[in-house]
Amino acid sequence: MSEIKNTISFIREIYQTQDFMPLHEPRFVGNEKKYLLDTIDSTFVSSVGAYVDKFEDMMQDITKTKKAIAVVNGTSGIQVALRLVGVKTGDEVLTQALTFVATANAIAYNGAKPVFLDVGLDTMGLSPGAIQNFLEEYGDIREDGCYNKKTGNRISACLPMHTFGFPVRIDEIIRICNFWKIPVVEDAAESLGSEFKGQPTGSFGEVGVFSFNGNKIVTSGGGGAIVTNNAALGIKAKYLTTTAKKPHAYEYVHDELGYNYRMPNLNAALACAQLEKLSWFLEKKRELAKKYEEFFKGANAKFRTGLPETKANYWLMCVELDNRNTRDEFLKGTNEAKVMTRPIWELMFRLPMYENCLKDEQVNAKFLVDRIVNIPSSVVI
Ligand SMILES: *Cc1c(COP(=O)(O)O)cnc(C)c1O
């Protein structure tokens, strides 16, 4: 109990406040107001405008990809990304059960079924070993891709998620999936600015998707970005997310089922101002992570860090408690003291809409779900 008290005072000291302390707050320290007023002055607040183009250029630079497409939120971005790599009704998509619900929902929106595979204990993201084991047992490589021998369904994508900004072993995942002819889509919603062996997350798979929701490392209010190095997929992504309209001077011709998933210029303006400050955000996040790491040394609550070959963005920081009881005590003590902490998400196969999905043993996911707690992670100003 005294450790919990010490933790509370340490966090209060960091943020220099006795008030309620949220898990994650946005910070606006750059050109946010200026750019937002620009959009109003120009009247271009909606689905076209200079900030949308600028945002896409900035995202290409930041993620070192050939094409970035602004979308209305991260969830719709993942939905479209899966369709782009060929996911169709009745297919199976390999992913992790330890994730935010949007990952699984984006699969279901395509009429496909998530297959929940275990995460690594160290990364908290999809485990290459779990993918390998599953495919050795069920995978069947055919002319047009990989099939599940038992169900007969096509396994048309693999969707790993970089939990809280800690990169998964994406190189191994890509290697295994290439062998089995399964395209990889990265749910990089939480990992803007994170790197694996010096390369930005989101740029490894056929397609990567980021979120700019209000609680992410930087925000556009609401928004997302699809990124890819495949030029044809990039063009298709823009097309599908802008109602699949054929270019014409005045006629409306739509030749496919498209979506109105464009990011409004108003949101793009906010995103541009935030992205200009991304390296500042990353620096401040990593500084805070260092402080936490130092503080929790030798404590019962273990501060989580990423793999040595990665650089996490430390979007949401977390500690690992000894067991579910100590976790519950930690959650109760901190929240009662108005220091917001939260357990990690419920495992997807425990939610009613996903309870009948295929899954493996989930040893690591079950271990982590009982122990991981997020702690206040906003940038200190
Ligand atoms: C935030 C998030 C999303 C969805 O992003 P939205 O912009 O909120 O739709 C998807 N996957 C994960 C893992 C997320 O954390």
The ligand as an ORCA input file, in Angstrom:
! r2SCAN-3c Opt
* xyz 0 1
  C      -7.291      4.235    -31.544
  C      -7.170      2.919    -32.161
  C      -7.821      2.588    -33.362
  C      -8.876      3.398    -34.017
  O      -8.655      4.692    -34.198
  P      -9.875      5.744    -34.268
  O      -9.222      6.887    -34.933
  O     -10.289      6.016    -32.862
  O     -10.955      5.133    -35.098
  C      -7.570      1.360    -33.936
  N      -6.761      0.465    -33.368
  C      -6.149      0.737    -32.207
  C      -5.256     -0.298    -31.636
  C      -6.337      1.943    -31.547
  O      -5.744      2.168    -30.379
*
